[in-house]
Amino acid sequence: MRSPGCGLRGESQRYVAREARVTGLRIVLIVVGLALLLWAAYESYRRRVMAATPTIGAGDVPSVVDDEREVRVEVTGAATPGPGGPLTAPLSGTPCVWYRTKVTRSYRKWERDGDGNRREVNGTNVVYERQSAEPFVITDVSGQVPVHPADGRPDGAERVLDDREYAPGPLARKAKAAGARGLGAGPGTTKGHRYEEWVIRPGTNLYVLGAVRAGGTEQVAIRKPLNSPFIISTRNEQELSRFMRVKSLVGYAAGAILLIGTVAWWIAAPTA
């Protein structure tokens, strides 16, 4: 027969485990609240940088190059293919000047919770993600200037593919041909894959905020700045500014609610 002491010890251990989970949840909520506030502050900063940077013609960019420092510029115009010609998105086959491809694996696995009960858990993990880095050109009435997207992720890019395969099929073969490896890698048992692709088509009007700097033999082009925001967007500057303002307001409000609410909860119901 199990002694009463064993039952008390078990109950005590479960109580301690529950208290630890509550404390962990509170810490996570505080971290998320702080992250939202930082994100909102960064969106506000990006908006101020946009407002402080005058728009110039694409053909006028070489005239602002400074041998001593990088110069922040913003241009607007139509996206056209770079020196290498138009690109082709690997999964959808869409002609473009920029693309991003993403493959997300869905899986199921079994694990035990804090009380030792076995349960099925469903989750996802990204097994492949790539975006093009080839330069494209912004063209307006004043001329044109190359843009090197680097690792920048254009705002408002068009999603041209969002499909799933529950067994290896044409999309899996195209992803492997594009360089995807280990599509089944990750925890648990693979349920299927989600294939997504975004593009910027030739002729799309873009707003670009970046930097030009003296680069020896490098061609004059807009590149990712060293210490300021890099923005490529299908929205115009006014639309983008309004969008950033909404995001910053939402971030400040949600972050403040999470922080204040979690601290009040902790004070009202402290853990043992």
Secondary structure, DSSP 8 states (H G I E B T S, - for coil): ---HHHHHHHHHHHHHHHHHHHHHHHHHHHHHHHHHHHHHHHHHHHHHHHHHS-B--GGGGGGG--SSS-EEEEEEEEEE-BTTB-EE-TTT--EESEEEEEEEEEEEEEEE-TTS-EEEEEEEEEEEEEE----EEEEETTEEEEE--TT---BT-EEEEEEEESSS-HHHHHHHHHT---TT-SSSEEEEEEEEEEEE-TT-EEEEEEEE---TTS---BB--SSS--EEESS-HHHHHHHHHHHHHHHHHHHHHHHHHHHHHHHHS---
